[in-house]
Amino acid sequence: MPRSTSAVSALQKLEAERKALDARQRDLEIKAAQEVGEVILGTGLEAFSAKGLRQVAEALGKLGEAASIEKLNARPQARSAGAPKSPHD
């Protein structure tokens, strides 16, 4: 019994599917960027330069959400711990 599809036609079909997936990925990336942008607007981060925002985002991304929040919340305490004590302490 002969095959209903040849290897060549299977490759062509696969290439067409790959192109469709690439287009779908581009669309989803645009939507994801819009969602992230909406979250950032109004937080003060929109005032950062593109380079600075990228550096902050990459650093926070490497740490992960929980560790980033923990580290950011610890910052003010770390500064006050190293600050000289007032005469009233």
Biopython code that builds the backbone (N, CA, C, O; Angstrom):
import numpy as np
from Bio.PDB.StructureBuilder import StructureBuilder

atoms = [
    (1, "MET", "N", (0.840, -1.173, 0.000)),
    (1, "MET", "CA", (0.000, 0.000, 0.000)),
    (1, "MET", "C", (0.894, 1.248, 0.000)),
    (1, "MET", "O", (1.754, 1.365, 0.873)),
    (2, "PRO", "N", (0.725, 2.181, -0.942)),
    (2, "PRO", "CA", (1.571, 3.375, -0.990)),
    (2, "PRO", "C", (1.209, 4.352, 0.135)),
    (2, "PRO", "O", (0.079, 4.412, 0.621)),
    (3, "ARG", "N", (2.222, 5.097, 0.507)),
    (3, "ARG", "CA", (1.999, 6.115, 1.545)),
    (3, "ARG", "C", (1.087, 7.219, 1.008)),
    (3, "ARG", "O", (1.104, 7.554, -0.177)),
    (4, "SER", "N", (0.291, 7.767, 1.927)),
    (4, "SER", "CA", (-0.604, 8.841, 1.501)),
    (4, "SER", "C", (0.139, 10.181, 1.452)),
    (4, "SER", "O", (-0.261, 11.076, 0.707)),
    (5, "THR", "N", (1.203, 10.329, 2.227)),
    (5, "THR", "CA", (1.999, 11.554, 2.176)),
    (5, "THR", "C", (3.464, 11.187, 2.057)),
    (5, "THR", "O", (3.936, 10.242, 2.687)),
    (6, "SER", "N", (4.164, 11.936, 1.252)),
    (6, "SER", "CA", (5.588, 11.682, 1.099)),
    (6, "SER", "C", (6.353, 12.489, 2.135)),
    (6, "SER", "O", (5.792, 13.370, 2.788)),
    (7, "ALA", "N", (7.625, 12.185, 2.281)),
    (7, "ALA", "CA", (8.481, 12.918, 3.207)),
    (7, "ALA", "C", (8.569, 14.384, 2.801)),
    (7, "ALA", "O", (8.623, 15.265, 3.659)),
    (8, "VAL", "N", (8.585, 14.646, 1.511)),
    (8, "VAL", "CA", (8.669, 16.024, 1.026)),
    (8, "VAL", "C", (7.422, 16.806, 1.424)),
    (8, "VAL", "O", (7.530, 17.936, 1.900)),
    (9, "SER", "N", (6.266, 16.236, 1.242)),
    (9, "SER", "CA", (5.042, 16.952, 1.594)),
    (9, "SER", "C", (4.924, 17.092, 3.119)),
    (9, "SER", "O", (4.391, 18.090, 3.605)),
    (10, "ALA", "N", (5.408, 16.117, 3.861)),
    (10, "ALA", "CA", (5.408, 16.215, 5.317)),
    (10, "ALA", "C", (6.316, 17.356, 5.766)),
    (10, "ALA", "O", (5.969, 18.094, 6.688)),
    (11, "LEU", "N", (7.465, 17.508, 5.132)),
    (11, "LEU", "CA", (8.364, 18.621, 5.450)),
    (11, "LEU", "C", (7.741, 19.964, 5.110)),
    (11, "LEU", "O", (7.889, 20.930, 5.857)),
    (12, "GLN", "N", (7.044, 20.024, 3.982)),
    (12, "GLN", "CA", (6.368, 21.267, 3.598)),
    (12, "GLN", "C", (5.291, 21.633, 4.615)),
    (12, "GLN", "O", (5.134, 22.797, 4.981)),
    (13, "LYS", "N", (4.560, 20.632, 5.057)),
    (13, "LYS", "CA", (3.517, 20.859, 6.055)),
    (13, "LYS", "C", (4.144, 21.330, 7.360)),
    (13, "LYS", "O", (3.636, 22.252, 7.998)),
    (14, "LEU", "N", (5.233, 20.706, 7.755)),
    (14, "LEU", "CA", (5.926, 21.088, 8.979)),
    (14, "LEU", "C", (6.428, 22.526, 8.903)),
    (14, "LEU", "O", (6.326, 23.269, 9.880)),
    (15, "GLU", "N", (6.964, 22.921, 7.766)),
    (15, "GLU", "CA", (7.454, 24.290, 7.573)),
    (15, "GLU", "C", (6.301, 25.291, 7.665)),
    (15, "GLU", "O", (6.454, 26.359, 8.259)),
    (16, "ALA", "N", (5.178, 24.961, 7.094)),
    (16, "ALA", "CA", (4.007, 25.846, 7.172)),
    (16, "ALA", "C", (3.527, 25.979, 8.617)),
    (16, "ALA", "O", (3.167, 27.070, 9.058)),
    (17, "GLU", "N", (3.523, 24.872, 9.348)),
    (17, "GLU", "CA", (3.133, 24.904, 10.753)),
    (17, "GLU", "C", (4.119, 25.746, 11.569)),
    (17, "GLU", "O", (3.713, 26.499, 12.454)),
    (18, "ARG", "N", (5.396, 25.618, 11.270)),
    (18, "ARG", "CA", (6.434, 26.379, 11.967)),
    (18, "ARG", "C", (6.252, 27.885, 11.729)),
    (18, "ARG", "O", (6.389, 28.686, 12.654)),
    (19, "LYS", "N", (5.941, 28.259, 10.485)),
    (19, "LYS", "CA", (5.699, 29.672, 10.184)),
    (19, "LYS", "C", (4.483, 30.193, 10.937)),
    (19, "LYS", "O", (4.493, 31.314, 11.444)),
    (20, "ALA", "N", (3.447, 29.383, 11.008)),
    (20, "ALA", "CA", (2.245, 29.785, 11.740)),
    (20, "ALA", "C", (2.544, 29.936, 13.233)),
    (20, "ALA", "O", (2.053, 30.861, 13.880)),
    (21, "LEU", "N", (3.344, 29.028, 13.770)),
    (21, "LEU", "CA", (3.722, 29.121, 15.179)),
    (21, "LEU", "C", (4.589, 30.355, 15.445)),
    (21, "LEU", "O", (4.434, 31.008, 16.476)),
    (22, "ASP", "N", (5.491, 30.673, 14.529)),
    (22, "ASP", "CA", (6.324, 31.872, 14.662)),
    (22, "ASP", "C", (5.460, 33.130, 14.692)),
    (22, "ASP", "O", (5.700, 34.035, 15.491)),
    (23, "ALA", "N", (4.461, 33.184, 13.823)),
    (23, "ALA", "CA", (3.560, 34.336, 13.787)),
    (23, "ALA", "C", (2.761, 34.418, 15.084)),
    (23, "ALA", "O", (2.577, 35.503, 15.636)),
    (24, "ARG", "N", (2.294, 33.290, 15.561)),
    (24, "ARG", "CA", (1.539, 33.243, 16.831)),
    (24, "ARG", "C", (2.423, 33.700, 17.986)),
    (24, "ARG", "O", (1.967, 34.430, 18.866)),
    (25, "GLN", "N", (3.687, 33.276, 17.989)),
    (25, "GLN", "CA", (4.615, 33.676, 19.041)),
    (25, "GLN", "C", (4.836, 35.191, 19.027)),
    (25, "GLN", "O", (4.841, 35.828, 20.081)),
    (26, "ARG", "N", (5.015, 35.760, 17.851)),
    (26, "ARG", "CA", (5.199, 37.217, 17.745)),
    (26, "ARG", "C", (3.983, 37.963, 18.300)),
    (26, "ARG", "O", (4.130, 38.949, 19.022)),
    (27, "ASP", "N", (2.790, 37.489, 17.961)),
    (27, "ASP", "CA", (1.565, 38.116, 18.463)),
    (27, "ASP", "C", (1.490, 38.035, 19.988)),
    (27, "ASP", "O", (1.142, 39.015, 20.648)),
    (28, "LEU", "N", (1.814, 36.875, 20.542)),
    (28, "LEU", "CA", (1.765, 36.708, 21.990)),
    (28, "LEU", "C", (2.834, 37.540, 22.694)),
    (28, "LEU", "O", (2.601, 38.049, 23.790)),
    (29, "GLU", "N", (4.005, 37.682, 22.072)),
    (29, "GLU", "CA", (5.057, 38.517, 22.645)),
    (29, "GLU", "C", (4.614, 39.976, 22.712)),
    (29, "GLU", "O", (4.902, 40.670, 23.687)),
    (30, "ILE", "N", (3.920, 40.436, 21.687)),
    (30, "ILE", "CA", (3.410, 41.813, 21.674)),
    (30, "ILE", "C", (2.374, 41.996, 22.782)),
    (30, "ILE", "O", (2.402, 42.993, 23.504)),
    (31, "LYS", "N", (1.463, 41.035, 22.914)),
    (31, "LYS", "CA", (0.443, 41.118, 23.963)),
    (31, "LYS", "C", (1.081, 41.062, 25.345)),
    (31, "LYS", "O", (0.668, 41.795, 26.243)),
    (32, "ALA", "N", (2.079, 40.205, 25.529)),
    (32, "ALA", "CA", (2.770, 40.102, 26.816)),
    (32, "ALA", "C", (3.480, 41.409, 27.146)),
    (32, "ALA", "O", (3.451, 41.857, 28.292)),
    (33, "ALA", "N", (4.113, 42.023, 26.160)),
    (33, "ALA", "CA", (4.802, 43.300, 26.378)),
    (33, "ALA", "C", (3.805, 44.378, 26.794)),
    (33, "ALA", "O", (4.106, 45.204, 27.657)),
    (34, "GLN", "N", (2.627, 44.374, 26.188)),
    (34, "GLN", "CA", (1.592, 45.342, 26.559)),
    (34, "GLN", "C", (1.138, 45.115, 28.004)),
    (34, "GLN", "O", (0.958, 46.072, 28.757)),
    (35, "GLU", "N", (0.956, 43.857, 28.386)),
    (35, "GLU", "CA", (0.535, 43.544, 29.750)),
    (35, "GLU", "C", (1.588, 44.002, 30.759)),
    (35, "GLU", "O", (1.251, 44.607, 31.776)),
    (36, "VAL", "N", (2.852, 43.718, 30.480)),
    (36, "VAL", "CA", (3.935, 44.117, 31.380)),
    (36, "VAL", "C", (4.021, 45.639, 31.442)),
    (36, "VAL", "O", (4.200, 46.210, 32.518)),
    (37, "GLY", "N", (3.894, 46.288, 30.300)),
    (37, "GLY", "CA", (3.932, 47.748, 30.258)),
    (37, "GLY", "C", (2.827, 48.367, 31.091)),
    (37, "GLY", "O", (3.052, 49.360, 31.782)),
    (38, "GLU", "N", (1.646, 47.798, 31.033)),
    (38, "GLU", "CA", (0.524, 48.318, 31.819)),
    (38, "GLU", "C", (0.801, 48.190, 33.315)),
    (38, "GLU", "O", (0.420, 49.063, 34.095)),
    (39, "VAL", "N", (1.459, 47.109, 33.714)),
    (39, "VAL", "CA", (1.802, 46.918, 35.125)),
    (39, "VAL", "C", (2.831, 47.953, 35.561)),
    (39, "VAL", "O", (2.749, 48.478, 36.672)),
    (40, "ILE", "N", (3.788, 48.246, 34.705)),
    (40, "ILE", "CA", (4.886, 49.159, 35.047)),
    (40, "ILE", "C", (4.431, 50.614, 35.079)),
    (40, "ILE", "O", (4.898, 51.386, 35.917)),
    (41, "LEU", "N", (3.528, 50.998, 34.179)),
    (41, "LEU", "CA", (3.080, 52.394, 34.138)),
    (41, "LEU", "C", (2.500, 52.817, 35.480)),
    (41, "LEU", "O", (1.652, 52.138, 36.058)),
    (42, "GLY", "N", (2.976, 53.944, 35.952)),
    (42, "GLY", "CA", (2.483, 54.476, 37.214)),
    (42, "GLY", "C", (3.280, 54.032, 38.428)),
    (42, "GLY", "O", (2.996, 54.477, 39.540)),
    (43, "THR", "N", (4.271, 53.166, 38.246)),
    (43, "THR", "CA", (5.070, 52.695, 39.378)),
    (43, "THR", "C", (6.314, 53.536, 39.596)),
    (43, "THR", "O", (6.971, 53.418, 40.631)),
    (44, "GLY", "N", (6.640, 54.376, 38.640)),
    (44, "GLY", "CA", (7.876, 55.140, 38.708)),
    (44, "GLY", "C", (8.957, 54.548, 37.825)),
    (44, "GLY", "O", (9.914, 55.234, 37.466)),
    (45, "LEU", "N", (8.810, 53.287, 37.474)),
    (45, "LEU", "CA", (9.802, 52.637, 36.613)),
    (45, "LEU", "C", (9.782, 53.175, 35.195)),
    (45, "LEU", "O", (10.768, 53.053, 34.469)),
    (46, "GLU", "N", (8.663, 53.770, 34.795)),
    (46, "GLU", "CA", (8.596, 54.297, 33.431)),
    (46, "GLU", "C", (9.560, 55.465, 33.247)),
    (46, "GLU", "O", (9.848, 55.856, 32.116)),
    (47, "ALA", "N", (10.060, 56.026, 34.346)),
    (47, "ALA", "CA", (11.019, 57.131, 34.271)),
    (47, "ALA", "C", (12.451, 56.628, 34.053)),
    (47, "ALA", "O", (13.339, 57.414, 33.725)),
    (48, "PHE", "N", (12.676, 55.325, 34.233)),
    (48, "PHE", "CA", (14.003, 54.747, 34.021)),
    (48, "PHE", "C", (14.330, 54.787, 32.530)),
    (48, "PHE", "O", (13.433, 54.749, 31.688)),
    (49, "SER", "N", (15.610, 54.864, 32.214)),
    (49, "SER", "CA", (16.022, 54.729, 30.816)),
    (49, "SER", "C", (15.745, 53.291, 30.391)),
    (49, "SER", "O", (15.613, 52.403, 31.233)),
    (50, "ALA", "N", (15.659, 53.068, 29.104)),
    (50, "ALA", "CA", (15.427, 51.705, 28.605)),
    (50, "ALA", "C", (16.543, 50.778, 29.072)),
    (50, "ALA", "O", (16.290, 49.641, 29.471)),
    (51, "LYS", "N", (17.780, 51.270, 29.021)),
    (51, "LYS", "CA", (18.928, 50.462, 29.447)),
    (51, "LYS", "C", (18.837, 50.151, 30.945)),
    (51, "LYS", "O", (19.060, 49.014, 31.359)),
    (52, "GLY", "N", (18.514, 51.155, 31.745)),
    (52, "GLY", "CA", (18.401, 50.957, 33.186)),
    (52, "GLY", "C", (17.272, 50.013, 33.545)),
    (52, "GLY", "O", (17.422, 49.152, 34.412)),
    (53, "LEU", "N", (16.151, 50.175, 32.882)),
    (53, "LEU", "CA", (15.006, 49.302, 33.137)),
    (53, "LEU", "C", (15.341, 47.859, 32.775)),
    (53, "LEU", "O", (14.966, 46.928, 33.488)),
    (54, "ARG", "N", (16.046, 47.680, 31.669)),
    (54, "ARG", "CA", (16.455, 46.329, 31.264)),
    (54, "ARG", "C", (17.375, 45.721, 32.313)),
    (54, "ARG", "O", (17.223, 44.553, 32.670)),
    (55, "GLN", "N", (18.337, 46.510, 32.812)),
    (55, "GLN", "CA", (19.277, 46.000, 33.819)),
    (55, "GLN", "C", (18.555, 45.611, 35.102)),
    (55, "GLN", "O", (18.837, 44.565, 35.686)),
    (56, "VAL", "N", (17.630, 46.447, 35.536)),
    (56, "VAL", "CA", (16.855, 46.144, 36.736)),
    (56, "VAL", "C", (16.031, 44.876, 36.521)),
    (56, "VAL", "O", (16.020, 43.985, 37.371)),
    (57, "ALA", "N", (15.348, 44.801, 35.394)),
    (57, "ALA", "CA", (14.497, 43.647, 35.104)),
    (57, "ALA", "C", (15.315, 42.357, 35.021)),
    (57, "ALA", "O", (14.898, 41.324, 35.545)),
    (58, "GLU", "N", (16.469, 42.412, 34.370)),
    (58, "GLU", "CA", (17.315, 41.220, 34.263)),
    (58, "GLU", "C", (17.816, 40.779, 35.629)),
    (58, "GLU", "O", (17.818, 39.586, 35.935)),
    (59, "ALA", "N", (18.244, 41.738, 36.456)),
    (59, "ALA", "CA", (18.736, 41.397, 37.797)),
    (59, "ALA", "C", (17.630, 40.775, 38.647)),
    (59, "ALA", "O", (17.845, 39.771, 39.326)),
    (60, "LEU", "N", (16.441, 41.386, 38.602)),
    (60, "LEU", "CA", (15.320, 40.848, 39.368)),
    (60, "LEU", "C", (14.881, 39.485, 38.833)),
    (60, "LEU", "O", (14.516, 38.596, 39.602)),
    (61, "GLY", "N", (14.921, 39.333, 37.510)),
    (61, "GLY", "CA", (14.554, 38.058, 36.903)),
    (61, "GLY", "C", (15.479, 36.930, 37.329)),
    (61, "GLY", "O", (15.036, 35.801, 37.540)),
    (62, "LYS", "N", (16.767, 37.240, 37.455)),
    (62, "LYS", "CA", (17.738, 36.220, 37.891)),
    (62, "LYS", "C", (17.495, 35.812, 39.337)),
    (62, "LYS", "O", (17.651, 34.644, 39.695)),
    (63, "LEU", "N", (17.113, 36.774, 40.163)),
    (63, "LEU", "CA", (16.849, 36.472, 41.568)),
    (63, "LEU", "C", (15.561, 35.678, 41.763)),
    (63, "LEU", "O", (15.481, 34.815, 42.637)),
    (64, "GLY", "N", (14.572, 35.973, 40.957)),
    (64, "GLY", "CA", (13.261, 35.369, 41.139)),
    (64, "GLY", "C", (12.384, 36.298, 41.959)),
    (64, "GLY", "O", (12.879, 37.204, 42.630)),
    (65, "GLU", "N", (11.092, 36.072, 41.901)),
    (65, "GLU", "CA", (10.130, 36.981, 42.520)),
    (65, "GLU", "C", (10.304, 37.077, 44.036)),
    (65, "GLU", "O", (10.445, 38.178, 44.568)),
    (66, "ALA", "N", (10.297, 35.948, 44.733)),
    (66, "ALA", "CA", (10.359, 35.972, 46.200)),
    (66, "ALA", "C", (11.660, 36.590, 46.698)),
    (66, "ALA", "O", (11.646, 37.429, 47.599)),
    (67, "ALA", "N", (12.779, 36.179, 46.117)),
    (67, "ALA", "CA", (14.078, 36.706, 46.551)),
    (67, "ALA", "C", (14.195, 38.193, 46.238)),
    (67, "ALA", "O", (14.773, 38.944, 47.024)),
    (68, "SER", "N", (13.657, 38.626, 45.109)),
    (68, "SER", "CA", (13.696, 40.047, 44.744)),
    (68, "SER", "C", (12.922, 40.886, 45.748)),
    (68, "SER", "O", (13.411, 41.917, 46.211)),
    (69, "ILE", "N", (11.727, 40.452, 46.083)),
    (69, "ILE", "CA", (10.896, 41.190, 47.037)),
    (69, "ILE", "C", (11.574, 41.221, 48.404)),
    (69, "ILE", "O", (11.603, 42.255, 49.070)),
    (70, "GLU", "N", (12.112, 40.088, 48.810)),
    (70, "GLU", "CA", (12.804, 40.020, 50.097)),
    (70, "GLU", "C", (13.990, 40.983, 50.133)),
    (70, "GLU", "O", (14.177, 41.715, 51.105)),
    (71, "LYS", "N", (14.777, 40.976, 49.076)),
    (71, "LYS", "CA", (15.950, 41.850, 49.006)),
    (71, "LYS", "C", (15.552, 43.321, 48.984)),
    (71, "LYS", "O", (16.172, 44.139, 49.663)),
    (72, "LEU", "N", (14.539, 43.660, 48.221)),
    (72, "LEU", "CA", (14.088, 45.046, 48.145)),
    (72, "LEU", "C", (13.494, 45.517, 49.476)),
    (72, "LEU", "O", (13.686, 46.668, 49.867)),
    (73, "ASN", "N", (12.793, 44.655, 50.155)),
    (73, "ASN", "CA", (12.220, 45.019, 51.454)),
    (73, "ASN", "C", (13.298, 45.145, 52.521)),
    (73, "ASN", "O", (13.113, 45.880, 53.491)),
    (74, "ALA", "N", (14.410, 44.453, 52.367)),
    (74, "ALA", "CA", (15.497, 44.495, 53.342)),
    (74, "ALA", "C", (16.360, 45.732, 53.163)),
    (74, "ALA", "O", (17.070, 46.112, 54.094)),
    (75, "ARG", "N", (16.329, 46.368, 52.014)),
    (75, "ARG", "CA", (17.194, 47.514, 51.722)),
    (75, "ARG", "C", (17.109, 48.637, 52.751)),
    (75, "ARG", "O", (18.148, 49.030, 53.281)),
    (76, "PRO", "N", (15.930, 49.177, 53.063)),
    (76, "PRO", "CA", (15.881, 50.302, 54.006)),
    (76, "PRO", "C", (16.437, 49.924, 55.378)),
    (76, "PRO", "O", (17.067, 50.755, 56.034)),
    (77, "GLN", "N", (16.220, 48.701, 55.819)),
    (77, "GLN", "CA", (16.733, 48.248, 57.111)),
    (77, "GLN", "C", (18.251, 48.166, 57.088)),
    (77, "GLN", "O", (18.910, 48.507, 58.070)),
    (78, "ALA", "N", (18.808, 47.712, 55.964)),
    (78, "ALA", "CA", (20.261, 47.588, 55.858)),
    (78, "ALA", "C", (20.905, 48.969, 55.932)),
    (78, "ALA", "O", (21.956, 49.121, 56.554)),
    (79, "ARG", "N", (20.303, 49.965, 55.316)),
    (79, "ARG", "CA", (20.847, 51.319, 55.351)),
    (79, "ARG", "C", (20.797, 51.878, 56.767)),
    (79, "ARG", "O", (21.759, 52.490, 57.232)),
    (80, "SER", "N", (19.679, 51.669, 57.447)),
    (80, "SER", "CA", (19.561, 52.233, 58.782)),
    (80, "SER", "C", (20.481, 51.510, 59.755)),
    (80, "SER", "O", (20.923, 52.115, 60.732)),
    (81, "ALA", "N", (20.785, 50.237, 59.522)),
    (81, "ALA", "CA", (21.681, 49.498, 60.399)),
    (81, "ALA", "C", (23.099, 50.038, 60.294)),
    (81, "ALA", "O", (23.840, 50.032, 61.277)),
    (82, "GLY", "N", (23.480, 50.504, 59.115)),
    (82, "GLY", "CA", (24.825, 51.022, 58.917)),
    (82, "GLY", "C", (24.938, 52.504, 59.221)),
    (82, "GLY", "O", (26.039, 53.053, 59.253)),
    (83, "ALA", "N", (23.816, 53.145, 59.442)),
    (83, "ALA", "CA", (23.826, 54.592, 59.712)),
    (83, "ALA", "C", (24.318, 54.848, 61.127)),
    (83, "ALA", "O", (24.090, 54.046, 62.032)),
    (84, "PRO", "N", (24.990, 55.968, 61.304)),
    (84, "PRO", "CA", (25.455, 56.287, 62.652)),
    (84, "PRO", "C", (24.263, 56.487, 63.593)),
    (84, "PRO", "O", (23.215, 56.995, 63.195)),
    (85, "LYS", "N", (24.450, 56.078, 64.835)),
    (85, "LYS", "CA", (23.376, 56.203, 65.816)),
    (85, "LYS", "C", (23.267, 57.662, 66.252)),
    (85, "LYS", "O", (24.259, 58.382, 66.365)),
    (86, "SER", "N", (22.042, 58.060, 66.487)),
    (86, "SER", "CA", (21.831, 59.427, 66.951)),
    (86, "SER", "C", (22.180, 59.490, 68.444)),
    (86, "SER", "O", (22.190, 58.457, 69.112)),
    (87, "PRO", "N", (22.458, 60.653, 68.963)),
    (87, "PRO", "CA", (22.804, 60.770, 70.368)),
    (87, "PRO", "C", (21.670, 60.339, 71.297)),
    (87, "PRO", "O", (21.896, 60.082, 72.479)),
    (88, "HIS", "N", (20.441, 60.261, 70.758)),
    (88, "HIS", "CA", (19.307, 59.899, 71.589)),
    (88, "HIS", "C", (19.111, 58.398, 71.692)),
    (88, "HIS", "O", (18.242, 57.949, 72.440)),
    (89, "ASP", "N", (19.902, 57.594, 70.955)),
    (89, "ASP", "CA", (19.758, 56.122, 70.976)),
    (89, "ASP", "C", (20.488, 55.510, 72.136)),
    (89, "ASP", "O", (20.471, 54.291, 72.302)),
]
sb = StructureBuilder()
sb.init_structure("model")
sb.init_model(0)
sb.init_chain("A")
sb.init_seg("    ")
for serial, (resi, resn, name, xyz) in enumerate(atoms, 1):
    if name == "N":
        sb.init_residue(resn, " ", resi, " ")
    sb.init_atom(name, np.array(xyz, "f"), 0.0, 1.0, " ", f" {name:<3s}", serial, name[0])
structure = sb.get_structure()
